[in-house]
Amino acid sequence: MLALLASLVSLAVGTSFAKSLFPALGAEGTTAYRIIFATLMLMAVFRPWRRKWVWADALPLGLYGVTLGVMNLLFYSAIKTIPFGVAIAIEFTGPLAVAVWTSKKASDWLWVTLAIAGLAMLLPLPGGDTATALDPMGMFFAFTAGICWALYIVFGQRVAQRYGSMATPMGMLAAAIVVAPIGIFHAGTAMLDPQWLVAGLAVALLSSAIPYALEMFSLNHLPKNTFSILLSLEPAVGALAGWLVLAEHLSLSQGLAIALVMAASMGTTWSAGRAPSPST
């Protein structure tokens, strides 16, 4: 359990640190750094070139990788203008929708209602406080990142069954092919600056390599349901990291909205864990 919590903290701190690079590299350049360095790390660990690949593998792995890359790019674009914890909460609607869709239990609509109520609290209201109003484009980016996350789960399940652990480095390679040109176009020669290269490597370590290793360890030592419920704490950890690292402050309604989305995520996980096993 401590390993998984450490994973959430590492991811949150890494993403908060990544946001501090936006003035120099933009969300695009920072995303490119994270994806490129993560690809190199995964390639070194899994060495996918030892396996024979055919052109037929390109489509499923490409879909998986493209959704991964676009999801990261959209999420970084979101946190450029809205608080980190809020962006995660909005993005969580993607996996929440997948969980409810695959479950199809009537009781799960309770959790959907909670999530919708939470999201509604984030919408700007007429006469509301403009000082705490969220940027509409930032919310849009977070929501579309959630859609990509949902597709990433669907495509990821397919490639994991077909390629096993090799799906991860190859999917990340596809993500790099898509995101790297965008990052280079926007950040330009700044990406060659040694100080930003080191910072980009730190982002990849904190946001990708360390969380991935700790999550794999946790999966082998925790029940799947417990693992998923603990992952639902990510918006809260993100909000805390945003406050500590970036001095981001949330309004009461924004904090309550995050809590409702977290409750919905935990609820769907708990509901899925209580589903009766199919008879054999």
C-alpha positions as CSV (number, residue, x, y, z in Angstrom):
1,M,0.0,0.0,0.0
2,L,2.8,2.4,0.8
3,A,4.4,1.7,-2.6
4,L,1.2,2.7,-4.4
5,L,0.8,5.8,-2.3
6,A,4.5,6.7,-3.1
7,S,3.6,6.2,-6.7
8,L,0.8,8.7,-6.5
9,V,3.0,11.2,-4.7
10,S,5.8,10.8,-7.3
11,L,3.4,11.3,-10.2
12,A,1.8,14.3,-8.6
13,V,5.1,16.0,-7.7
14,G,6.5,15.2,-11.1
15,T,3.5,16.6,-12.9
16,S,3.6,19.7,-10.7
17,F,7.3,20.1,-11.5
18,A,6.5,19.7,-15.2
19,K,4.1,22.6,-15.0
20,S,6.9,24.8,-13.8
21,L,8.6,24.2,-17.2
22,F,5.7,25.5,-19.2
23,P,7.0,29.1,-19.4
24,A,10.2,27.9,-21.2
25,L,8.9,24.8,-23.1
26,G,5.2,25.1,-23.2
27,A,2.9,22.2,-22.5
28,E,3.9,20.7,-25.8
29,G,7.6,20.7,-25.2
30,T,7.3,19.4,-21.7
31,T,5.0,16.6,-22.9
32,A,7.5,15.7,-25.6
33,Y,10.3,15.5,-23.0
34,R,8.3,13.2,-20.8
35,I,7.3,10.9,-23.6
36,I,10.7,10.7,-25.3
37,F,12.6,10.0,-22.1
38,A,10.0,7.5,-20.9
39,T,10.3,5.7,-24.3
40,L,14.1,5.5,-23.9
41,M,13.8,4.1,-20.4
42,L,11.2,1.5,-21.4
43,M,13.2,0.5,-24.4
44,A,16.2,-0.1,-22.2
45,V,14.2,-2.2,-19.8
46,F,12.1,-4.3,-22.1
47,R,14.3,-4.5,-25.2
48,P,11.4,-5.0,-27.6
49,W,13.7,-5.5,-30.6
50,R,14.3,-9.1,-29.4
51,R,10.7,-9.9,-30.6
52,K,9.8,-10.3,-34.2
53,W,7.3,-7.6,-35.3
54,V,5.2,-7.4,-38.4
55,W,3.3,-4.6,-40.1
56,A,0.0,-6.0,-38.8
57,D,1.2,-5.0,-35.3
58,A,1.3,-1.3,-36.2
59,L,-2.4,-0.6,-36.1
60,P,-3.3,-1.9,-32.6
61,L,-0.1,-0.6,-31.0
62,G,-0.4,2.7,-32.9
63,L,-4.0,3.3,-31.6
64,Y,-2.8,2.5,-28.1
65,G,0.2,4.7,-28.4
66,V,-1.5,7.7,-30.1
67,T,-4.2,7.8,-27.4
68,L,-1.5,7.7,-24.8
69,G,0.4,10.5,-26.3
70,V,-2.6,12.7,-27.1
71,M,-3.9,12.1,-23.5
72,N,-0.7,13.4,-22.0
73,L,-0.6,16.4,-24.3
74,L,-4.2,17.3,-23.6
75,F,-3.7,16.9,-19.8
76,Y,-0.6,19.1,-19.8
77,S,-2.5,21.6,-21.9
78,A,-5.3,21.5,-19.3
79,I,-3.1,22.1,-16.2
80,K,-1.6,25.1,-18.0
81,T,-4.7,27.1,-17.1
82,I,-6.6,25.1,-14.4
83,P,-5.5,23.6,-11.1
84,F,-3.8,20.2,-11.1
85,G,-6.3,18.5,-8.8
86,V,-9.3,19.8,-10.7
87,A,-7.8,18.6,-14.0
88,I,-7.3,15.1,-12.7
89,A,-10.9,15.0,-11.3
90,I,-12.3,16.0,-14.7
91,E,-10.0,13.5,-16.5
92,F,-11.2,10.7,-14.2
93,T,-14.6,10.8,-16.0
94,G,-12.9,8.7,-18.7
95,P,-12.1,5.6,-16.8
96,L,-15.2,6.1,-14.7
97,A,-17.3,5.9,-17.9
98,V,-15.5,2.8,-19.0
99,A,-16.1,1.1,-15.6
100,V,-19.8,1.9,-15.6
101,W,-20.3,0.9,-19.3
102,T,-18.6,-2.5,-18.7
103,S,-20.5,-3.1,-15.5
104,K,-24.0,-2.2,-16.6
105,K,-25.3,-2.5,-13.1
106,A,-28.2,-0.3,-12.3
107,S,-26.7,0.8,-9.0
108,D,-23.7,2.2,-10.8
109,W,-25.9,5.1,-12.0
110,L,-25.6,6.4,-8.4
111,W,-21.9,6.9,-8.9
112,V,-22.5,8.5,-12.3
113,T,-24.8,10.9,-10.6
114,L,-22.2,11.8,-8.0
115,A,-19.6,12.4,-10.8
116,I,-22.0,14.6,-12.8
117,A,-22.8,16.6,-9.6
118,G,-19.1,17.1,-9.0
119,L,-18.5,18.2,-12.6
120,A,-21.5,20.6,-12.4
121,M,-19.9,22.3,-9.5
122,L,-16.9,23.1,-11.6
123,L,-18.9,24.9,-14.3
124,P,-19.0,28.7,-14.3
125,L,-22.3,30.0,-13.1
126,P,-23.9,33.4,-13.9
127,G,-23.0,35.8,-11.2
128,G,-20.4,33.5,-9.8
129,D,-17.0,34.5,-8.4
130,T,-14.9,35.3,-11.5
131,A,-11.7,35.0,-9.3
132,T,-12.3,31.3,-8.8
133,A,-13.9,30.6,-12.2
134,L,-12.1,27.9,-14.3
135,D,-10.8,28.5,-17.8
136,P,-13.2,26.9,-20.2
137,M,-10.5,25.7,-22.6
138,G,-8.6,24.1,-19.7
139,M,-11.7,22.2,-18.7
140,F,-12.2,21.2,-22.3
141,F,-8.7,19.9,-22.6
142,A,-9.1,17.9,-19.3
143,F,-12.4,16.4,-20.5
144,T,-11.0,15.4,-23.9
145,A,-8.0,13.9,-22.0
146,G,-10.5,11.9,-20.1
147,I,-12.0,10.6,-23.4
148,C,-8.5,9.6,-24.5
149,W,-8.0,7.9,-21.2
150,A,-11.1,5.8,-21.8
151,L,-9.9,4.9,-25.3
152,Y,-6.4,4.1,-23.8
153,I,-8.0,1.6,-21.4
154,V,-10.0,-0.1,-24.2
155,F,-7.0,-0.2,-26.6
156,G,-4.6,-1.1,-23.7
157,Q,-6.6,-4.1,-22.7
158,R,-6.5,-5.4,-26.2
159,V,-2.7,-5.0,-26.8
160,A,-1.9,-6.3,-23.3
161,Q,-3.7,-9.6,-24.1
162,R,-1.9,-9.8,-27.4
163,Y,1.6,-8.5,-26.7
164,G,2.0,-8.7,-22.9
165,S,4.6,-6.4,-21.3
166,M,6.0,-5.5,-24.8
167,A,2.9,-3.4,-25.4
168,T,4.1,-0.7,-23.0
169,P,7.4,0.3,-24.7
170,M,6.0,-0.1,-28.2
171,G,2.9,2.0,-27.3
172,M,5.2,4.7,-25.8
173,L,7.2,4.7,-29.0
174,A,4.1,5.4,-31.0
175,A,3.2,8.1,-28.6
176,A,6.7,9.7,-29.0
177,I,6.4,9.6,-32.8
178,V,3.2,11.7,-32.5
179,V,4.1,14.0,-29.7
180,A,7.8,14.7,-30.3
181,P,7.3,16.7,-33.6
182,I,4.6,18.8,-31.9
183,G,6.8,19.5,-28.9
184,I,9.8,20.4,-31.1
185,F,7.7,22.7,-33.3
186,H,6.4,24.7,-30.3
187,A,9.5,24.7,-28.0
188,G,12.2,24.8,-30.8
189,T,15.8,25.0,-29.8
190,A,15.0,25.4,-26.1
191,M,14.6,21.6,-26.0
192,L,18.4,21.4,-26.6
193,D,19.3,23.5,-23.6
194,P,21.1,21.3,-21.1
195,Q,19.2,22.7,-18.1
196,W,15.8,21.8,-19.7
197,L,17.1,18.4,-20.8
198,V,18.0,17.6,-17.2
199,A,14.6,19.0,-16.0
200,G,12.8,16.9,-18.7
201,L,14.6,13.8,-17.5
202,A,13.5,14.5,-14.0
203,V,9.9,14.9,-15.1
204,A,10.1,11.5,-16.9
205,L,11.6,9.8,-13.9
206,L,9.1,11.3,-11.4
207,S,6.0,11.1,-13.7
208,S,6.6,7.9,-15.6
209,A,9.5,5.6,-14.5
210,I,9.1,5.7,-10.7
211,P,5.3,5.5,-10.6
212,Y,5.3,2.7,-13.2
213,A,7.8,0.6,-11.2
214,L,5.9,1.2,-7.9
215,E,2.5,0.4,-9.4
216,M,3.8,-2.9,-10.9
217,F,5.2,-3.8,-7.4
218,S,1.8,-2.8,-5.8
219,L,-0.2,-4.9,-8.3
220,N,1.7,-8.0,-7.2
221,H,1.1,-7.3,-3.5
222,L,-2.4,-5.8,-3.3
223,P,-5.8,-7.1,-4.3
224,K,-6.9,-5.6,-7.6
225,N,-9.9,-3.9,-6.0
226,T,-7.8,-2.3,-3.3
227,F,-5.3,-1.1,-5.9
228,S,-8.1,0.5,-7.9
229,I,-9.7,2.2,-4.9
230,L,-6.4,3.6,-3.8
231,L,-5.8,5.0,-7.3
232,S,-9.0,7.0,-6.8
233,L,-7.1,9.1,-4.3
234,E,-5.1,10.6,-7.2
235,P,-7.2,13.8,-7.5
236,A,-6.7,14.6,-3.8
237,V,-2.9,13.9,-4.0
238,G,-2.7,16.1,-7.1
239,A,-4.6,18.9,-5.4
240,L,-2.2,18.6,-2.4
241,A,0.9,18.6,-4.7
242,G,-0.5,21.6,-6.6
243,W,-0.9,23.5,-3.4
244,L,2.5,22.6,-2.0
245,V,4.6,22.9,-5.2
246,L,2.6,25.4,-7.3
247,A,0.7,27.3,-4.6
248,E,-2.6,26.5,-6.3
249,H,-5.5,27.2,-4.0
250,L,-9.0,25.6,-4.6
251,S,-12.3,27.1,-3.7
252,L,-14.6,25.2,-1.4
253,S,-16.9,24.2,-4.3
254,Q,-13.9,23.0,-6.3
255,G,-12.6,20.9,-3.4
256,L,-16.1,19.4,-2.9
257,A,-16.3,18.6,-6.6
258,I,-13.0,16.7,-6.5
259,A,-14.3,14.8,-3.5
260,L,-17.5,13.8,-5.3
261,V,-15.6,12.5,-8.4
262,M,-13.3,10.6,-6.1
263,A,-16.3,9.0,-4.3
264,A,-17.8,8.1,-7.7
265,S,-14.5,6.4,-8.7
266,M,-14.2,4.5,-5.5
267,G,-17.9,3.5,-5.7
268,T,-17.7,2.0,-9.1
269,T,-14.5,0.1,-8.1
270,W,-16.2,-1.2,-5.0
271,S,-19.3,-2.1,-6.9
272,A,-17.3,-4.0,-9.5
273,G,-15.4,-5.9,-6.7
274,R,-18.8,-7.0,-5.3
275,A,-20.0,-8.4,-8.6
276,P,-20.7,-12.1,-8.4
277,S,-18.2,-14.4,-10.1
278,P,-19.5,-16.3,-13.1
279,S,-20.4,-19.9,-12.5
280,T,-18.1,-22.5,-13.8
